[in-house]
């Protein structure tokens, strides 16, 4: 345990983030039916990997920039964050326009396999303007839009922390989210910023909390058991609610499944993001982190070769999946479960191989 705590890089974060990237890629591919649906949940569960990916990004900002960088000059850090935001903005706009062009050029039969832009973006000029204004980033790269805004605002968060006003940042984030709930069509950035900055606050206090838990193993173990158990139970219930209609009807629990589905659809809605989904996102993140911590060694032994690079260079992987997927869905099509699983695994392998290129790592966001 001591050796792990002294490590400069916490591998569990890479493993969890790599897992989220794999799930996001499979959900974007959406080749169902497939045995991989048990791995990803098709992105329809009460919480998706997208929330987890965004949450862990905020957590690491709090851990690396706010806590570990607390003695560094704020202005150079601000410029670094804004340069990173600019790079993500450029890539987000570029990939959005690339995907839009692909959608226009492919045969009509293939268009349905590609996410479409809003109906009002019917002209080339409107598409370009809306992409430049970040109104309509493509669905496969939408995370870059939100992350760009978060990085632009992060220096204010860091400044408040250095003034001893972390509580002000947390309350402001909660209030902004609460205000957004009164609108029928809230801005996603305003909703998701709560995931990012609450996670950043947790990242800031992570080291003191971890040190305290190292001295109170009973409480640490209890927290791990609770987080993993609650995550497992709610994931199973979520799976039953979303995907279990046939099975529940077969065993005479159809009414329970229907009631659970309707309750979950309201309590864990994503648009607008309901408080229940927000809370559950943090619980599932904690549960996954605890699980990957407990089983770190076997996971590293058997899956570390793909999870670590995907997690360590998660933004590279995220951009790659958006660039790679249109070619996959144009030259192949969903079919039977085994074929769909093969295409899903092939896509992940192609991403992994491309990320071994030094040129890819050099030019793409990390």
PyMOL commands that set and color helices and strands:
alter all, ss='L'
color gray80, all
select helices_A, chain A and resi 2-6+11-29+37-43+49-68+74-105+108-111+124-132+139-162+166-180+188-215+217-243+245-250+254-267+275-294+296-312+314-331+337-354+358-363
alter helices_A, ss='H'
color red, helices_A
deselect
rebuild
show_as cartoon
